[in-house]
């Protein structure tokens, strides 16, 4: 997908991406320049993030001298 930057430096996020990421009007996005790219990250509240890592394997192999 491609977007066009307007004369006011605005872009439209395609509806497929808005739906996939559940982005709503008025929601804030963090903008990060990274290796000649622009990355947009939705800012979520801690309450909304609760449980998003559910099922993640938290076991860690430790060095023998660190047990």
VEXLUM-771596 format. One record per atom (N, C-alpha, C, O, CB): atom name; x, y, z. Coordinates in steps of 0.2 Angstrom, whole numbers, plus 5000, padded with zeros to 4 digits. Glycine has a CB too. Layout:
BEGIN
('CA',(X,Y,Z))
...
***
This chain:
BEGIN
('N',(5004,4994,5000))
('CA',(5000,5000,5000))
('C',(5004,5006,5000))
('O',(5010,5006,5003))
('CB',(4995,5000,5006))
('N',(5002,5011,4997))
('CA',(5006,5018,4997))
('C',(5001,5023,4999))
('O',(4995,5023,4998))
('CB',(5009,5019,4990))
('N',(5003,5028,5002))
('CA',(4999,5034,5003))
('C',(5003,5040,5001))
('O',(5009,5040,4999))
('CB',(4999,5035,5011))
('N',(4999,5046,5000))
('CA',(5002,5052,4997))
('C',(5002,5057,5003))
('O',(4997,5058,5007))
('CB',(4998,5055,4991))
('N',(5008,5061,5003))
('CA',(5008,5066,5008))
('C',(5005,5072,5005))
('O',(5007,5074,5000))
('CB',(5016,5068,5010))
('N',(5000,5075,5009))
('CA',(4997,5081,5006))
('C',(5001,5088,5007))
('O',(5007,5087,5010))
('CB',(4990,5082,5010))
('N',(4999,5093,5004))
('CA',(5003,5099,5005))
('C',(5003,5102,5012))
('O',(5008,5106,5014))
('CB',(4999,5105,5001))
('N',(4999,5099,5016))
('CA',(5000,5101,5024))
('C',(5003,5095,5027))
('O',(5003,5095,5034))
('CB',(4992,5102,5027))
('N',(5007,5091,5024))
('CA',(5011,5085,5027))
('C',(5006,5080,5030))
('O',(5009,5078,5035))
('CB',(5016,5088,5031))
('N',(5000,5079,5028))
('CA',(4996,5074,5031))
('C',(4995,5068,5027))
('O',(4996,5068,5021))
('CB',(4989,5077,5032))
('N',(4994,5062,5030))
('CA',(4993,5056,5026))
('C',(4987,5053,5029))
('O',(4984,5055,5034))
('CB',(4999,5051,5027))
('N',(4984,5049,5025))
('CA',(4978,5045,5027))
('C',(4980,5037,5028))
('O',(4984,5035,5023))
('CB',(4972,5045,5021))
('N',(4979,5035,5034))
('CA',(4981,5028,5035))
('C',(4975,5023,5032))
('O',(4969,5024,5033))
('CB',(4981,5026,5043))
('N',(4977,5019,5027))
('CA',(4973,5015,5024))
('C',(4968,5011,5028))
('O',(4970,5009,5034))
('CB',(4976,5010,5019))
('N',(4962,5010,5026))
('CA',(4956,5007,5031))
('C',(4958,5000,5033))
('O',(4957,4998,5038))
('CB',(4950,5007,5027))
('N',(4961,4996,5028))
('CA',(4963,4989,5030))
('C',(4968,4989,5036))
('O',(4967,4985,5041))
('CB',(4967,4986,5024))
('N',(4973,4994,5036))
('CA',(4977,4995,5042))
('C',(4974,4997,5048))
('O',(4975,4995,5054))
('CB',(4983,4999,5040))
('N',(4970,5002,5047))
('CA',(4966,5005,5053))
('C',(4962,4999,5056))
('O',(4962,4999,5063))
('CB',(4961,5011,5051))
('N',(4959,4995,5052))
('CA',(4954,4990,5055))
('C',(4959,4985,5059))
('O',(4957,4982,5064))
('CB',(4950,4987,5050))
('N',(4964,4983,5055))
('CA',(4969,4978,5058))
('C',(4972,4980,5065))
('O',(4972,4975,5069))
('CB',(4974,4976,5053))
('N',(4973,4986,5065))
('CA',(4977,4988,5072))
('C',(4972,4992,5076))
('O',(4973,4994,5082))
('CB',(4982,4993,5070))
('N',(4965,4992,5074))
('CA',(4960,4995,5078))
('C',(4961,5002,5080))
('O',(4961,5004,5086))
('CB',(4959,4991,5085))
('N',(4963,5006,5075))
('CA',(4965,5013,5076))
('C',(4959,5017,5075))
('O',(4955,5016,5070))
('CB',(4971,5015,5071))
('N',(4957,5021,5080))
('CA',(4951,5025,5080))
('C',(4952,5033,5079))
('O',(4958,5035,5081))
('CB',(4947,5024,5086))
('N',(4948,5037,5077))
('CA',(4949,5044,5076))
('C',(4951,5047,5083))
('O',(4948,5045,5088))
('CB',(4942,5047,5074))
('N',(4955,5051,5083))
('CA',(4958,5054,5089))
('C',(4963,5051,5093))
('O',(4966,5053,5098))
('CB',(4952,5056,5094))
('N',(4964,5044,5091))
('CA',(4969,5040,5095))
('C',(4976,5043,5093))
('O',(4978,5046,5088))
('CB',(4969,5033,5092))
('N',(4981,5042,5098))
('CA',(4988,5045,5097))
('C',(4992,5039,5094))
('O',(4991,5033,5096))
('CB',(4990,5048,5104))
('N',(4997,5041,5090))
('CA',(5002,5037,5087))
('C',(5009,5040,5089))
('O',(5010,5046,5088))
('CB',(5001,5036,5080))
('N',(5013,5036,5091))
('CA',(5020,5038,5092))
('C',(5024,5037,5085))
('O',(5023,5032,5082))
('CB',(5024,5033,5097))
('N',(5027,5042,5083))
('CA',(5031,5043,5077))
('C',(5038,5042,5078))
('O',(5041,5046,5082))
('CB',(5029,5049,5073))
('N',(5041,5037,5075))
('CA',(5049,5036,5076))
('C',(5052,5036,5069))
('O',(5050,5031,5065))
('CB',(5050,5030,5080))
('N',(5057,5040,5068))
('CA',(5061,5039,5062))
('C',(5066,5033,5064))
('O',(5070,5033,5069))
('CB',(5065,5045,5060))
('N',(5067,5028,5059))
('CA',(5071,5022,5060))
('C',(5074,5020,5054))
('O',(5070,5018,5049))
('CB',(5067,5017,5064))
('N',(5081,5021,5053))
('CA',(5084,5018,5047))
('C',(5081,5020,5041))
('O',(5079,5016,5036))
('CB',(5085,5011,5047))
('N',(5080,5027,5040))
('CA',(5077,5030,5034))
('C',(5070,5028,5032))
('O',(5068,5027,5027))
('CB',(5081,5027,5028))
('N',(5066,5026,5038))
('CA',(5059,5025,5038))
('C',(5055,5029,5043))
('O',(5059,5032,5047))
('CB',(5058,5017,5039))
('N',(5049,5029,5042))
('CA',(5045,5032,5048))
('C',(5040,5026,5050))
('O',(5037,5023,5047))
('CB',(5040,5038,5045))
('N',(5041,5025,5057))
('CA',(5037,5020,5060))
('C',(5032,5023,5065))
('O',(5033,5028,5069))
('CB',(5042,5015,5065))
('N',(5025,5021,5064))
('CA',(5020,5023,5068))
('C',(5018,5018,5073))
('O',(5016,5012,5071))
('CB',(5014,5026,5064))
('N',(5018,5019,5079))
('CA',(5016,5015,5084))
('C',(5010,5017,5088))
('O',(5010,5023,5091))
('CB',(5022,5013,5089))
('N',(5004,5013,5088))
('CA',(4998,5016,5092))
('C',(5000,5016,5100))
('O',(5003,5011,5102))
('CB',(4992,5011,5091))
('N',(4998,5022,5103))
('CA',(4999,5022,5110))
('C',(4993,5019,5114))
('O',(4988,5022,5113))
('CB',(5000,5030,5112))
('N',(4995,5014,5117))
('CA',(4989,5011,5121))
('C',(4990,5012,5129))
('O',(4996,5013,5131))
('CB',(4989,5003,5120))
('N',(4985,5012,5132))
('CA',(4985,5013,5139))
('C',(4987,5006,5142))
('O',(4987,5001,5139))
('CB',(4978,5015,5142))
('N',(4990,5007,5149))
('CA',(4992,5001,5152))
('C',(4986,4996,5153))
('O',(4987,4990,5152))
('CB',(4995,5002,5159))
('N',(4980,4999,5154))
('CA',(4974,4995,5155))
('C',(4973,4991,5149))
('O',(4971,4985,5149))
('CB',(4968,4999,5157))
('N',(4973,4994,5143))
('CA',(4972,4991,5136))
('C',(4977,4985,5135))
('O',(4976,4980,5131))
('CB',(4972,4996,5131))
('N',(4983,4986,5138))
('CA',(4989,4981,5136))
('C',(4988,4975,5141))
('O',(4992,4970,5139))
('CB',(4995,4985,5137))
('N',(4984,4975,5146))
('CA',(4984,4970,5151))
('C',(4982,4963,5147))
('O',(4977,4963,5143))
('CB',(4979,4971,5156))
('N',(4987,4958,5148))
('CA',(4986,4952,5145))
('C',(4988,4951,5138))
('O',(4987,4945,5135))
('CB',(4978,4950,5145))
('N',(4991,4956,5135))
('CA',(4993,4955,5128))
('C',(4999,4950,5127))
('O',(5000,4948,5122))
('CB',(4995,4961,5125))
('N',(5002,4948,5132))
('CA',(5008,4943,5132))
('C',(5006,4937,5135))
('O',(5010,4932,5136))
('CB',(5014,4946,5136))
('N',(4999,4936,5136))
('CA',(4997,4929,5138))
('C',(4999,4923,5134))
('O',(4998,4924,5128))
('CB',(4989,4930,5139))
('N',(5001,4918,5138))
('CA',(5004,4912,5134))
('C',(5011,4913,5132))
('O',(5014,4908,5129))
('CB',(5000,4911,5128))
('N',(5014,4918,5133))
('CA',(5021,4919,5131))
('C',(5026,4914,5136))
('O',(5025,4914,5142))
('CB',(5024,4926,5132))
('N',(5031,4911,5133))
('CA',(5035,4907,5137))
('C',(5040,4911,5141))
('O',(5044,4915,5138))
('CB',(5039,4902,5132))
('N',(5040,4911,5147))
('CA',(5044,4915,5151))
('C',(5050,4911,5155))
('O',(5054,4914,5159))
('CB',(5040,4918,5157))
('N',(5051,4905,5153))
('CA',(5056,4901,5155))
('C',(5063,4904,5152))
('O',(5063,4905,5146))
('CB',(5056,4893,5154))
('N',(5068,4904,5156))
('CA',(5074,4907,5154))
('C',(5080,4902,5156))
('O',(5080,4900,5161))
('CB',(5076,4914,5157))
('N',(5084,4900,5151))
('CA',(5090,4896,5152))
('C',(5095,4901,5156))
('O',(5097,4906,5153))
('CB',(5093,4893,5146))
('N',(5097,4899,5162))
('CA',(5102,4903,5165))
('C',(5109,4899,5165))
('O',(5110,4893,5165))
('CB',(5100,4904,5172))
('N',(5114,4903,5166))
('CA',(5121,4901,5167))
('C',(5121,4897,5173))
('O',(5118,4899,5178))
('CB',(5126,4906,5166))
('N',(5125,4892,5174))
('CA',(5126,4888,5180))
('C',(5128,4893,5186))
('O',(5125,4892,5191))
('CB',(5131,4883,5179))
('N',(5132,4898,5185))
('CA',(5135,4902,5190))
('C',(5129,4907,5192))
('O',(5131,4911,5197))
('CB',(5141,4905,5189))
('N',(5124,4907,5189))
('CA',(5119,4913,5190))
('C',(5112,4910,5193))
('O',(5107,4913,5194))
('CB',(5117,4916,5184))
('N',(5113,4903,5195))
('CA',(5107,4900,5198))
('C',(5106,4902,5206))
('O',(5102,4900,5209))
('CB',(5107,4893,5197))
***
